[in-house]
Amino acid sequence: NKMKERNTTTQVKEGDEVELEIISIGSKGDGMGKVNGFCIFVPQTNKGRAYQVKITKVLERFGFGEALQEI
């Protein structure tokens, strides 16, 4: 299963802090960025900006984070 393999290589876990550039805005208005190709949705962020993000939830194909600060 390719999807499972890709998830194990992202090594993104709940509680991790990552630097994330918001590359687009999702349909619900959340910013979206990628960590090693893995999509993370972050509310209250702006496209083209970078943030220090705490990962709050990791699902099979994407995750969610909380912006701690703009960097």
BELBELDA-V856012 format. One record per residue. N is the residue number from 1. RES is the residue in one letter. SS is DSSP state (helix for helix, strand for strand, loop for the rest). PHI is phi in degrees with one decimal (999 if undefined). Layout:
N,RES,SS,PHI / N,RES,SS,PHI
//
This chain:
1,N,loop,999 / 2,K,helix,-61.6 / 3,M,helix,-61.1 / 4,K,helix,-63.3 / 5,E,helix,-59.4 / 6,R,helix,-64.0 / 7,N,helix,-62.2 / 8,T,helix,-68.6 / 9,T,helix,-81.6 / 10,T,helix,-69.5 / 11,Q,loop,54.8 / 12,V,loop,-94.7 / 13,K,loop,-126.4 / 14,E,loop,-58.1 / 15,G,loop,97.4 / 16,D,loop,-65.6 / 17,E,strand,-114.3 / 18,V,strand,-134.6 / 19,E,strand,-91.4 / 20,L,strand,-136.4 / 21,E,strand,-93.8 / 22,I,loop,-80.1 / 23,I,loop,-101.7 / 24,S,strand,-160.7 / 25,I,strand,-115.9 / 26,G,loop,-74.7 / 27,S,loop,-63.2 / 28,K,loop,-96.0 / 29,G,loop,92.8 / 30,D,loop,-80.1 / 31,G,strand,-70.1 / 32,M,strand,-131.4 / 33,G,strand,-134.7 / 34,K,strand,-128.5 / 35,V,strand,-116.3 / 36,N,loop,50.4 / 37,G,loop,84.7 / 38,F,strand,-95.7 / 39,C,strand,-74.1 / 40,I,strand,-124.3 / 41,F,strand,-97.9 / 42,V,strand,-132.7 / 43,P,loop,-66.2 / 44,Q,loop,58.4 / 45,T,loop,-127.6 / 46,N,loop,-119.9 / 47,K,loop,-58.9 / 48,G,loop,87.9 / 49,R,loop,-105.1 / 50,A,strand,-114.7 / 51,Y,strand,-136.9 / 52,Q,strand,-84.3 / 53,V,strand,-123.9 / 54,K,strand,-97.8 / 55,I,strand,-73.1 / 56,T,strand,-105.7 / 57,K,strand,-154.9 / 58,V,strand,-123.0 / 59,L,loop,-106.6 / 60,E,loop,-64.5 / 61,R,loop,-110.5 / 62,F,strand,-160.9 / 63,G,strand,-140.3 / 64,F,strand,-127.3 / 65,G,strand,-141.2 / 66,E,strand,-121.6 / 67,A,strand,-71.2 / 68,L,strand,-88.2 / 69,Q,strand,-165.0 / 70,E,strand,-79.9 / 71,I,loop,-123.0
//
